[in-house]
Amino acid sequence: MRDSILEREVLEVIRSQYDSIFSAEKKVADYVLNNPYKTVDANVSELAKLSGVSDATVVRTCHHLGYKGYYQFRITLSRDLGRKKEHISKEKDAIDKVFGKFVQKLQDIERNITVENMTECVNLIKECDTAHILAVGNAANIAQYLGFRLGRLGIKATYNVSPEYCINYINLAEKNDILIAISKTGTSKQVIRGTELAKERGMKILAITASEHSPVSELSDFVLLSKTQNEVFDSCKRYSYFNELAVVDVMLTFVEDDEKIQFVKAEEPEIVLAENKL
């Protein structure tokens, strides 16, 4: 059943099973049927608010329809809607158009982040003893990049591709440590659990996410939004972390402090490793 359901169109599945789901679940179904494009751009929490139900009801609706969860439901709907892909054509300005869209993304992100918000996040990082960075899946690469860069700026950081290691670091965190949680959707279970643990430990939490309304965002003290305007969810483009990396690089630019770098000799490893380069 679960394998065959992925071969069917989501809207057709909803219509065929509409009479068998509960009344609260029909609210979700009604919204999806009437607003498929808005649905595919929403995470669990956002769809719940749009439908007037709880997050749990959204997940139950997906299960009752035959999907493993909301994420599988969402990427299948995205496939059905057939997002337009970019192709290199012979048009003279084809490459310019693609780069132009990336420039537009950066401008959209800029509008989502205020000077006050960025200043608070930068000060949080500068004043902490250790920054614990938590991310899973493809976002783990961003965590490694951020952790390495912080080390070069003289700021202690922990990070690992394994969420179990990251959560262990959080569990042993000291009083003035902070957590930086990176999650595009803000709904990754392991990131949520690690963020909850950091909250229990009294840590300040900074989230880098594309979702303003998500469990990770709501648990965090500070949020740097990586969402752009009119950016649709796409089952292939979801692997891109261009937006989150842009936020990280801008943030690091403000974190940089030449005096601290010199004081803790943060650049010493680069000198040691110089012999490995031509």
DRENDOSE-277488 format. One record per residue: residue number from 1; residue in one letter; x, y, z of N, C-alpha, C in turn. Coordinates in steps of 0.001 Angstrom, whole numbers. Each point is the difference from the previous one (the first is absolute). Last residue first. Layout:
N
<rec NUM A <X Y Z> <X Y Z> <X Y Z>>;
...
END
This chain:
278
<rec 278 L <51412 24178 -1843> <1041 446 -911> <223 1511 124>>;
<rec 277 K <-1751 -3207 4113> <-493 705 -1183> <1166 475 -852>>;
<rec 276 N <317 -2132 4330> <-729 -957 -836> <-529 632 -1283>>;
<rec 275 E <2256 2393 3543> <980 -838 -696> <-676 -1012 -915>>;
<rec 274 A <-2460 2945 2980> <456 642 -1235> <937 -869 -818>>;
<rec 273 L <-2148 -698 4475> <-411 -790 -1167> <506 565 -1318>>;
<rec 272 V <868 2232 4152> <498 -1375 158> <-281 -828 -1236>>;
<rec 271 I <-1788 4324 240> <1449 79 -182> <612 -1403 78>>;
<rec 270 E <-4530 425 903> <213 256 -1424> <1492 62 -312>>;
<rec 269 P <-1438 -401 4527> <-135 -1250 -763> <251 180 -1491>>;
<rec 268 E <-11 3914 2906> <1182 -864 105> <-142 -1307 -784>>;
<rec 267 E <-3208 3758 826> <489 -281 -1346> <1209 -938 5>>;
<rec 266 A <-2163 1682 4025> <-929 -857 -724> <491 -382 -1389>>;
<rec 265 K <1652 2371 4392> <804 -610 -1070> <-831 -974 -829>>;
<rec 264 V <-1393 3070 3611> <-54 -1454 223> <801 -764 -1052>>;
<rec 263 F <-47 4765 -199> <189 -312 1419> <32 -1508 254>>;
<rec 262 Q <-992 1821 -4355> <1416 110 339> <264 -444 1439>>;
<rec 261 I <-4436 157 -1467> <704 -994 -812> <1477 -16 354>>;
<rec 260 K <-2723 3321 1892> <-187 -1303 649> <742 -1087 -760>>;
<rec 259 E <62 4331 -1817> <712 -14 1275> <-119 -1358 689>>;
<rec 258 D <-2417 851 -4061> <1431 -178 -201> <779 -104 1309>>;
<rec 257 D <-5067 -1347 -1269> <626 966 901> <1513 -221 -41>>;
<rec 256 E <-5147 -1729 -2379> <1459 142 -101> <535 1142 860>>;
<rec 255 V <-4710 -1054 -798> <612 -629 1178> <1502 248 27>>;
<rec 254 F <-2726 1379 -3665> <-161 893 1145> <636 -563 1272>>;
<rec 253 T <43 -2582 -3951> <664 1263 -341> <-52 972 1176>>;
<rec 252 L <-2372 -4081 150> <1412 -145 325> <792 1268 -306>>;
<rec 251 M <-4589 -225 -1239> <134 22 1452> <1471 -54 411>>;
<rec 250 V <-1037 -553 -4532> <-240 1391 409> <201 136 1503>>;
<rec 249 D <279 -4327 -1757> <1139 820 -412> <-161 1466 388>>;
<rec 248 V <-3584 -3064 851> <1175 -325 809> <1170 921 -351>>;
<rec 247 V <-3878 254 -2631> <-243 570 1329> <1216 -216 896>>;
<rec 246 A <81 -2025 -4211> <103 1456 -143> <-183 685 1352>>;
<rec 245 L <-688 -4621 -274> <1426 305 -63> <222 1509 -131>>;
<rec 244 E <-4404 -1602 -159> <540 -144 1358> <1501 338 33>>;
<rec 243 N <-2183 -1 -4225> <-534 1052 871> <619 -44 1395>>;
<rec 242 F <1071 -3438 -3155> <568 1288 -394> <-444 1096 964>>;
<rec 241 Y <-703 -5001 -315> <88 782 1228> <698 1333 -274>>;
<rec 240 S <-2765 -4425 -2739> <845 1189 -40> <-53 759 1323>>;
<rec 239 Y <-2653 -3909 -1168> <1355 -366 397> <934 1203 26>>;
<rec 238 R <-4571 121 -1488> <56 -40 1461> <1395 -357 496>>;
<rec 237 K <-1516 109 -4661> <680 1185 514> <97 8 1518>>;
<rec 236 C <-2379 -3508 -2242> <1430 -46 -340> <751 1159 629>>;
<rec 235 S <-4726 -453 549> <567 -1255 484> <1479 -163 -348>>;
<rec 234 D <-2645 4675 1008> <290 -845 -1148> <734 -1245 485>>;
<rec 233 F <-2952 4842 1636> <614 -1263 402> <167 -874 -1229>>;
<rec 232 V <-25 5391 -464> <-870 -1151 154> <794 -1233 410>>;
<rec 231 E <321 5609 431> <818 -1181 -270> <-821 -1242 305>>;
<rec 230 N <-1062 4932 498> <-514 -768 -1145> <878 -1194 -371>>;
<rec 229 Q <2574 3124 3143> <-1362 252 -456> <-340 -892 -1188>>;
<rec 228 T <3567 -1615 3767> <-109 1036 -1012> <-1451 133 -446>>;
<rec 227 K <2912 -1895 4684> <-1062 -148 -989> <14 1163 -982>>;
<rec 226 S <2672 -977 4093> <648 -191 -1292> <-1024 -132 -1127>>;
<rec 225 L <423 2203 5376> <-803 -634 -1043> <754 -66 -1324>>;
<rec 224 L <1236 119 5391> <437 647 -1230> <-685 -737 -1145>>;
<rec 223 V <-948 506 5616> <-183 -697 -1271> <518 866 -1139>>;
<rec 222 F <64 -814 5882> <274 857 -1149> <-138 -822 -1276>>;
<rec 221 D <-1070 -1999 4058> <-34 1376 499> <191 1002 -1130>>;
<rec 220 S <-2226 -5168 -412> <1214 817 -29> <-219 1404 553>>;
<rec 219 L <-3341 -3550 -746> <841 -347 1142> <1200 942 143>>;
<rec 218 E <-3044 330 -3687> <-725 338 1229> <813 -300 1256>>;
<rec 217 S <1703 -1187 -4299> <-96 1458 124> <-638 397 1327>>;
<rec 216 V <145 -4591 -1113> <1344 505 302> <-23 1512 203>>;
<rec 215 P <-4073 -2170 -1320> <423 -343 1366> <1368 565 359>>;
<rec 214 S <-2679 2761 -3600> <389 -1408 70> <433 -299 1425>>;
<rec 213 H <-1014 4327 -3208> <-964 -697 857> <303 -1497 -39>>;
<rec 212 E <2705 2868 -2493> <-222 842 1178> <-914 -684 1006>>;
<rec 211 S <3402 -2015 -3906> <-1374 -8 504> <-135 792 1297>>;
<rec 210 A <4064 -985 -2447> <-843 664 -996> <-1440 111 479>>;
<rec 209 T <4787 -70 3037> <-1050 -800 -607> <-800 808 -1007>>;
<rec 208 I <3793 -95 4272> <95 436 -1395> <-938 -907 -773>>;
<rec 207 A <523 1438 5545> <-410 -877 -1094> <231 678 -1342>>;
<rec 206 L <1703 157 5532> <-105 745 -1254> <-355 -982 -1104>>;
<rec 205 I <-89 260 5808> <-82 -753 -1252> <-195 937 -1179>>;
<rec 204 K <1813 -533 5578> <-576 888 -995> <84 -712 -1355>>;
<rec 203 M <-295 -2781 4735> <863 601 -1017> <-770 981 -872>>;
<rec 202 G <-1337 -3114 3819> <55 1449 184> <889 719 -997>>;
<rec 201 R <-1416 -4768 386> <1283 326 625> <175 1507 204>>;
<rec 200 E <-3824 -1759 -2204> <-14 -543 1357> <1275 362 758>>;
<rec 199 K <-257 1104 -4525> <-939 833 750> <-45 -445 1457>>;
<rec 198 A <2433 -2583 -3002> <714 1254 257> <-861 946 824>>;
<rec 197 L <-1976 -3951 -1503> <979 -297 1046> <783 1257 376>>;
<rec 196 E <-2994 258 -3604> <-743 -148 1261> <959 -245 1160>>;
<rec 195 T <1807 55 -4277> <-388 1359 394> <-776 -20 1313>>;
<rec 194 G <1156 -4080 -1985> <1199 655 495> <-289 1407 486>>;
<rec 193 R <-3492 -2384 -2053> <343 -613 1297> <1240 663 599>>;
<rec 192 I <-1322 1360 -4320> <-992 417 998> <371 -550 1375>>;
<rec 191 V <2533 -1428 -3615> <320 1394 308> <-966 537 1051>>;
<rec 190 Q <-769 -4273 -1641> <1210 -11 820> <432 1415 370>>;
<rec 189 K <-3807 -608 -2890> <-238 -510 1348> <1239 72 895>>;
<rec 188 S <-1337 3357 -4038> <822 -1205 145> <-65 -486 1447>>;
<rec 187 T <-2071 4052 -2025> <-799 -1124 479> <796 -1300 118>>;
<rec 186 G <1139 4495 -1899> <-261 194 1421> <-784 -1139 609>>;
<rec 185 T <1828 916 -4657> <-1434 -91 291> <-326 306 1452>>;
<rec 184 K <4575 193 -1390> <-765 732 -1017> <-1494 15 328>>;
<rec 183 S <4053 -291 3518> <-1005 -883 -585> <-844 795 -979>>;
<rec 182 I <4165 362 4029> <-201 273 -1419> <-979 -1023 -566>>;
<rec 181 A <1826 2302 5020> <-744 -1073 -661> <-263 396 -1452>>;
<rec 180 I <3350 1270 4374> <-397 502 -1313> <-642 -1165 -739>>;
<rec 179 L <1094 1280 5494> <-295 -960 -1062> <-357 761 -1269>>;
<rec 178 I <3276 1153 4663> <-1211 242 -779> <-205 -1129 -1007>>;
<rec 177 D <2702 1156 5168> <17 -554 -1348> <-1322 325 -714>>;
<rec 176 N <1488 928 4691> <36 1081 -984> <128 -509 -1436>>;
<rec 175 K <-296 -3075 3822> <-971 1067 238> <-49 1038 -1123>>;
<rec 174 E <1779 -4885 -1360> <208 843 1166> <-986 1169 -9>>;
<rec 173 A <-520 -5198 -2279> <300 1419 -193> <147 741 1327>>;
<rec 172 L <-1088 -4781 -1349> <1139 328 867> <362 1480 -53>>;
<rec 171 N <-3546 -1810 -2668> <-283 -520 1339> <1086 382 997>>;
<rec 170 I <553 968 -4597> <-1004 889 604> <-280 -416 1440>>;
<rec 169 Y <2801 -2726 -2599> <677 1261 306> <-954 951 724>>;
<rec 168 N <-1809 -3970 -1621> <853 -274 1151> <757 1260 427>>;
<rec 167 I <-2552 115 -3908> <-875 37 1168> <785 -302 1269>>;
<rec 166 C <2278 -339 -4084> <-382 1396 256> <-856 117 1253>>;
<rec 165 Y <1189 -4295 -1570> <1151 686 565> <-364 1428 390>>;
<rec 164 E <-3237 -2469 -2250> <193 -561 1337> <1183 671 703>>;
<rec 163 P <-1051 969 -4571> <-809 750 968> <160 -519 1424>>;
<rec 162 S <3678 -187 -4075> <-897 -879 748> <-796 805 1022>>;
<rec 161 V <3314 2016 -2655> <-1013 -464 -952> <-1006 -921 684>>;
<rec 160 N <2534 3991 2655> <249 -1351 -454> <-1092 -402 -975>>;
<rec 159 Y <2261 4199 3612> <-865 -354 -1126> <376 -1394 -464>>;
<rec 158 T <1297 4471 3683> <-116 -1440 -172> <-978 -261 -1141>>;
<rec 157 A <3448 4387 1661> <-1256 -534 -522> <49 -1522 -31>>;
<rec 156 K <2685 5101 1617> <-118 -1450 139> <-1368 -473 -496>>;
<rec 155 I <2794 4374 -1696> <-1163 -367 819> <-130 -1523 38>>;
<rec 154 G <3143 2875 -2655> <349 -30 1422> <-1142 -349 921>>;
<rec 153 L <289 112 -4943> <-255 1334 554> <262 46 1503>>;
<rec 152 R <374 -4010 -2513> <978 905 -604> <-178 1436 516>>;
<rec 151 G <-3132 -3245 1338> <1303 -324 563> <1089 910 -529>>;
<rec 150 L <-4279 302 -1860> <19 585 1346> <1341 -268 673>>;
<rec 149 R <-759 -2007 -4177> <208 1448 -123> <51 679 1367>>;
<rec 148 F <-1032 -4622 -190> <1384 236 -415> <303 1489 -59>>;
<rec 147 G <-4454 -1278 870> <873 -330 1127> <1467 264 -314>>;
<rec 146 L <-3213 523 -3453> <-147 1043 1011> <945 -243 1172>>;
<rec 145 Y <-207 -3319 -3328> <587 1228 -547> <-29 1120 1039>>;
<rec 144 Q <-2171 -4007 1049> <1446 -200 -14> <710 1266 -484>>;
<rec 143 A <-4674 -35 -168> <449 23 1395> <1519 -157 77>>;
<rec 142 I <-2100 -468 -4153> <5 1415 384> <511 133 1433>>;
<rec 141 N <-651 -4298 -1640> <1157 597 -667> <124 1481 350>>;
<rec 140 A <-3752 -2461 1432> <1172 -298 829> <1266 580 -620>>;
<rec 139 A <-4358 5 -2102> <338 1196 778> <1220 -223 879>>;
<rec 138 N <-2041 -3520 -2568> <841 883 -808> <441 1236 766>>;
<rec 137 G <-1599 -3477 3343> <-150 -140 -1451> <961 904 -754>>;
<rec 136 V <-920 1808 4780> <-6 -1389 -472> <-162 -15 -1518>>;
<rec 135 A <1747 3398 4529> <-706 -110 -1274> <60 -1460 -431>>;
<rec 134 L <1948 3684 4113> <-783 -1210 -236> <-737 89 -1332>>;
<rec 133 I <4230 2276 3388> <-731 116 -1259> <-681 -1325 -308>>;
<rec 132 H <2223 3118 4298> <-299 -1366 -416> <-913 85 -1222>>;
<rec 131 A <3691 3425 2511> <-1207 -77 -831> <-177 -1449 -448>>;
<rec 130 T <2586 2514 4430> <45 -985 -1083> <-1327 38 -755>>;
<rec 129 D <945 3438 3070> <1220 -775 232> <197 -1013 -1127>>;
<rec 128 C <-2613 4835 -720> <-151 -1361 535> <1356 -638 263>>;
<rec 127 E <-943 4448 -2035> <95 -36 1463> <-92 -1406 600>>;
<rec 126 K <-352 1014 -4797> <1252 590 481> <197 -186 1501>>;
<rec 125 I <-4091 -1362 -2079> <1114 -861 -384> <1319 521 571>>;
<rec 124 L <-3860 2587 655> <-188 -1281 683> <1182 -924 -277>>;
<rec 123 N <-287 4074 -2326> <458 189 1382> <-103 -1296 800>>;
<rec 122 V <-1747 -6 -4367> <1453 129 -48> <572 151 1411>>;
<rec 121 C <-4676 -22 -500> <559 -1324 -282> <1525 25 1>>;
<rec 120 E <-2368 4080 515> <-231 -860 1168> <644 -1371 -203>>;
<rec 119 T <73 2998 -3637> <885 458 1075> <-132 -877 1236>>;
<rec 118 M <-2942 -685 -3637> <1343 -484 -298> <970 380 1109>>;
<rec 117 N <-4372 1673 347> <1 -1452 124> <1393 -575 -237>>;
<rec 116 E <-672 4604 -701> <-118 -321 1429> <86 -1511 224>>;
<rec 115 V <-143 1662 -4404> <1297 288 596> <-10 -400 1472>>;
<rec 114 T <-3388 -2674 -3115> <234 1385 397> <1399 162 598>>;
<rec 113 I <-2414 -3531 -3658> <884 96 1167> <290 1463 310>>;
<rec 112 N <-2643 -1500 -3780> <-543 -777 1121> <800 157 1287>>;
<rec 111 R <1245 1952 -4266> <-1208 666 498> <-594 -718 1211>>;
<rec 110 E <3733 -1879 -2258> <390 1248 658> <-1211 694 605>>;
<rec 109 I <-651 -3764 -2714> <497 -378 1324> <360 1243 794>>;
<rec 108 D <-1222 631 -4470> <-1161 -397 800> <412 -357 1424>>;
<rec 107 Q <3362 930 -3152> <-718 1234 347> <-1221 -299 861>>;
<rec 106 L <2454 -3614 -1736> <797 704 999> <-699 1275 458>>;
<rec 105 K <-1941 -2425 -3533> <-87 -754 1255> <728 732 1117>>;
<rec 104 Q <363 1675 -4368> <-1301 316 584> <-192 -719 1324>>;
<rec 103 V <3790 -1021 -2526> <135 1349 555> <-1293 408 687>>;
<rec 102 F <-48 -3984 -2338> <780 -148 1225> <203 1351 677>>;
<rec 101 K <-2112 -79 -4155> <-890 -580 1006> <732 -207 1330>>;
<rec 100 G <2430 1481 -3760> <-899 1056 462> <-944 -496 1078>>;
<rec 99 F <2806 -3012 -2273> <752 766 995> <-863 1118 570>>;
<rec 98 V <-1911 -2421 -3473> <167 -869 1170> <757 736 1103>>;
<rec 97 K <-530 2200 -4125> <-1296 -139 667> <132 -837 1272>>;
<rec 96 D <3740 481 -2880> <-281 1240 728> <-1297 -116 797>>;
<rec 95 I <1172 -3449 -2945> <805 -61 1218> <-265 1232 857>>;
<rec 94 A <-2140 -100 -4213> <-478 -1104 845> <747 -66 1322>>;
<rec 93 D <156 3109 -4088> <-46 425 1399> <-452 -1099 954>>;
<rec 92 K <439 -675 -4808> <1189 739 391> <39 323 1485>>;
<rec 91 E <-2492 -4322 -2093> <-260 1420 146> <1218 690 581>>;
<rec 90 K <-657 -4729 -785> <897 744 -874> <-239 1500 100>>;
<rec 89 S <-921 -3309 4229> <-459 110 -1382> <1027 779 -813>>;
<rec 88 I <-645 -2885 4895> <879 874 -764> <-468 -7 -1441>>;
<rec 87 H <-3365 -751 4174> <835 -708 -959> <889 997 -716>>;
<rec 86 E <-3489 -659 4676> <851 862 -814> <840 -875 -936>>;
<rec 85 K <-5071 -1247 1990> <1439 -88 227> <743 956 -919>>;
<rec 84 K <-5228 -456 2316> <787 316 -1193> <1475 -5 339>>;
<rec 83 R <-3823 -2964 2580> <711 1263 41> <864 183 -1238>>;
<rec 82 G <-4019 -3203 1282> <935 179 -1099> <685 1344 -23>>;
<rec 81 L <-3440 -2425 2840> <-218 1356 -497> <1007 379 -1086>>;
<rec 80 D <277 -4218 2267> <-1231 82 -783> <-194 1369 -641>>;
<rec 79 R <3607 -713 3017> <214 -717 -1261> <-1212 131 -911>>;
<rec 78 S <-393 1660 4320> <903 849 -787> <262 -626 -1363>>;
<rec 77 L <-2383 -2511 3134> <-839 1069 -545> <834 928 -876>>;
<rec 76 T <2305 -3264 2311> <-807 -640 -1032> <-921 1023 -657>>;
<rec 75 I <2598 1307 3662> <848 -143 -1178> <-753 -695 -1139>>;
<rec 74 R <-2313 562 4134> <354 1293 -593> <844 -154 -1266>>;
<rec 73 F <-1187 -3806 2672> <-1202 568 -622> <361 1253 -793>>;
<rec 72 Q <3307 -1883 2651> <-221 -828 -1180> <-1208 505 -783>>;
<rec 71 Y <858 2124 4070> <1060 300 -957> <-173 -807 -1280>>;
<rec 70 Y <-2930 -682 3746> <-285 1204 -782> <1071 266 -1050>>;
<rec 69 G <-537 -5071 1338> <-11 1230 789> <-252 1188 -890>>;
<rec 68 K <-324 -4534 -1454> <796 -241 1203> <21 1208 920>>;
<rec 67 Y <-4254 -1120 -3264> <1383 476 -101> <735 -232 1323>>;
<rec 66 G <-4809 -847 -1042> <912 -1053 -434> <1445 407 -143>>;
<rec 65 L <-4208 2173 1784> <-65 -38 -1459> <937 -1053 -579>>;
<rec 64 H <-58 869 4636> <-1266 -626 -384> <-181 -79 -1511>>;
<rec 63 H <3817 2256 1771> <57 -1436 310> <-1271 -713 -461>>;
<rec 62 C <145 4681 -364> <917 -609 -958> <84 -1512 210>>;
<rec 61 T <-2467 2475 3104> <-672 23 -1297> <858 -696 -1053>>;
<rec 60 R <1818 727 4265> <-952 -1118 -16> <-732 -78 -1337>>;
<rec 59 V <2873 3663 714> <775 -1238 -140> <-929 -1207 -68>>;
<rec 58 V <-1981 4150 826> <571 -6 -1354> <744 -1303 -242>>;
<rec 57 T <-1620 798 4293> <-1091 -341 -914> <501 -51 -1442>>;
<rec 56 A <2933 1432 3439> <-238 -1441 72> <-1089 -443 -969>>;
<rec 55 D <935 4620 605> <1053 -664 -776> <-244 -1508 -62>>;
<rec 54 S <-4395 2856 718> <1290 -149 673> <1023 -654 -932>>;
<rec 53 V <-4075 3139 -1939> <104 -1227 799> <1366 -25 696>>;
<rec 52 G <-1838 3112 -3520> <-733 156 1245> <-6 -1245 864>>;
<rec 51 S <2208 1166 -4395> <-1166 -891 5> <-849 144 1256>>;
<rec 50 L <4058 2453 -602> <-817 337 -1162> <-1300 -817 -31>>;
<rec 49 K <3251 -948 3304> <-618 1308 251> <-925 399 -1143>>;
<rec 48 A <2472 -3970 -512> <-931 -157 1121> <-741 1309 272>>;
<rec 47 L <3505 -50 -3135> <-1214 -601 -554> <-1058 -176 1090>>;
<rec 46 E <4201 1570 1363> <-665 1002 -838> <-1291 -545 -595>>;
<rec 45 S <2784 -2892 2517> <-609 1016 864> <-782 1039 -806>>;
<rec 44 V <2464 -3360 -2383> <-1089 -579 791> <-741 1071 809>>;
<rec 43 N <2352 2060 -4133> <432 -1130 819> <-1183 -469 840>>;
<rec 42 A <-249 2475 -5015> <-184 92 1455> <603 -1212 720>>;
<rec 41 D <-475 847 -4872> <970 960 524> <-53 106 1524>>;
<rec 40 V <-3003 -2713 -2543> <1332 -542 -252> <1091 933 509>>;
<rec 39 T <-4613 1332 256> <298 -1139 873> <1436 -461 -163>>;
<rec 38 K <-1807 3291 -2836> <331 570 1307> <388 -1115 969>>;
<rec 37 Y <-1482 -1306 -4233> <1285 700 -131> <428 641 1314>>;
<rec 36 P <-4264 -2277 -312> <1143 -909 -112> <1350 707 -72>>;
<rec 35 N <-5071 1078 1401> <1229 814 -56> <1245 -879 -127>>;
<rec 34 N <-4548 -1734 201> <-275 1356 -499> <1254 846 -199>>;
<rec 33 L <234 -4477 1742> <-713 -85 -1277> <-224 1379 -622>>;
<rec 32 V <1907 -289 4337> <926 -498 -1016> <-665 -30 -1373>>;
<rec 31 Y <-2658 1142 3734> <969 1059 -299> <948 -433 -1114>>;
<rec 30 D <-3109 -3137 1579> <-668 1088 -718> <984 1088 -393>>;
<rec 29 A <1522 -3553 2732> <-249 -444 -1368> <-630 1112 -838>>;
<rec 28 V <585 728 4597> <1299 -18 -677> <-197 -353 -1467>>;
<rec 27 K <-3738 -235 2647> <398 1412 -89> <1332 120 -734>>;
<rec 26 K <-1683 -4244 1085> <-614 542 -1211> <310 1485 -171>>;
<rec 25 E <1277 -2361 3892> <908 -267 -1111> <-557 529 -1316>>;
<rec 24 A <-2632 197 3884> <1117 942 144> <975 -161 -1163>>;
<rec 23 S <-3620 -3051 202> <-445 1363 -310> <1130 1022 87>>;
<rec 22 F <1331 -5094 -1173> <-762 673 1053> <-285 1459 -368>>;
<rec 21 I <539 -3937 -3819> <820 667 1002> <-876 780 982>>;
<rec 20 S <-1584 -2469 -3942> <457 -932 1040> <848 671 1083>>;
<rec 19 D <-1869 2113 -4077> <-1112 -427 869> <449 -886 1158>>;
<rec 18 Y <3175 1518 -3363> <-552 1120 761> <-1072 -445 998>>;
<rec 17 Q <2903 -2328 -3458> <-87 -427 1395> <-664 1038 904>>;
<rec 16 S <702 611 -4775> <-478 -1387 85> <-195 -459 1444>>;
<rec 15 R <1820 4348 -996> <-1412 -83 -428> <-560 -1403 183>>;
<rec 14 I <4616 708 873> <-840 688 987> <-1478 -139 -357>>;
<rec 13 V <3158 -1647 -3060> <-27 -837 1203> <-922 621 1049>>;
<rec 12 E <876 2463 -3855> <-903 -1101 -326> <-145 -932 1199>>;
<rec 11 L <3079 3520 259> <-1365 533 32> <-1030 -1084 -297>>;
<rec 10 V <4645 -1113 -291> <-438 277 1365> <-1447 476 51>>;
<rec 9 E <1876 -3332 -3819> <31 1428 274> <-628 268 1361>>;
<rec 8 R <2528 -4731 -1070> <-1248 718 -273> <159 1484 314>>;
<rec 7 E <3350 -3306 815> <-167 42 -1451> <-1261 758 -393>>;
<rec 6 L <1198 -952 4511> <934 996 -522> <-95 129 -1516>>;
<rec 5 I <-2428 -3301 2434> <-609 1320 175> <902 1098 -555>>;
<rec 4 S <1330 -4648 194> <-861 323 -1138> <-572 1399 109>>;
<rec 3 D <2650 -1710 3552> <816 130 -1195> <-847 453 -1176>>;
<rec 2 R <-2106 -864 4140> <827 1200 105> <851 201 -1249>>;
<rec 1 M <-2716 -3902 249> <-831 1212 0> <857 1249 0>>;
END
